[in-house]
């Protein structure tokens, strides 16, 4: 995680599944508590997200929106993008193709 | 060409020379088949042909007399208890009767495997349940009880529960039994959609011919505990096998005999 111009940008590696999504939830509890206004999650190195991972991201989005925070996702692989589309979460999240595009759109 | 393509695909279920006897009666007699990732594989046959018994062996509910069943790369024929449960957590099962708990809401029924097998928090599980219900077209129904919804909806809730844990394969036992033709088509489409979208294998046990031809990538035709033929719907339709033809056409006349000869009857009555 790094913060530049009040935007917190983070990169996630590996898989977000039943085993790892509680850790993601825990990390973002701090973000929500501190009411970080702008967050970008780069998912370039995420190979797979299961439904617990998707649900965790939905929860983070909901909590951030509650205090007026903005969450954006970028660099989704074809497989991960497909999962967002199947579950119609692509309509809920602000998804950009690249990190620079996402950063410029806050 | 087709064969070489299939060899490269991930094998989800491998059954090798499976034999099961109940006493002297041979119910499964040397079954061999492979089911691949992402395909819809239908096990078809008349009542008593052994198809449900085969399914129960594939999911580890029954042990074979001889032969081997490999599920997601693990030989389950020798597994028991926690080891078997570990493999079975990765599969989904949709039962003929839907098998919902009447005392639980739709949402609680779907969340049951997540509450039992994971340490996920309630808020995440609640969102997952709603996502699964969305996939089966029942978002917003989570607070209703099974007694408050139709038979077709119950089937869909059962399917939502079967996919709760993101399985790599879902087994459906007679998914369209007892449903009207329209609801049967809805369930067929749902099975197809889930297979294609989630890239999971679907293994369907049924004797509903219309459903078979709608959903199958490949069909295994079982008769008297043996595999008569495995092929695409087109190959099965064109099968030269008289028993296969009699079954798909639903004919009374053919190699499958429903009544014994009079001589047998007299002999059996007086034996």
Interface residues (C-beta under 8 A of the other chain):
Chain A: X18 X21 X22 X25 X50 X51 X52 X54 X55 X56 X58 X59 X86 X87 X88
Chain B: X118 X119 X120 X121 X123 X124 X125 X127 X128 X131 X132 X134 X135 X165 X166 X197 X198
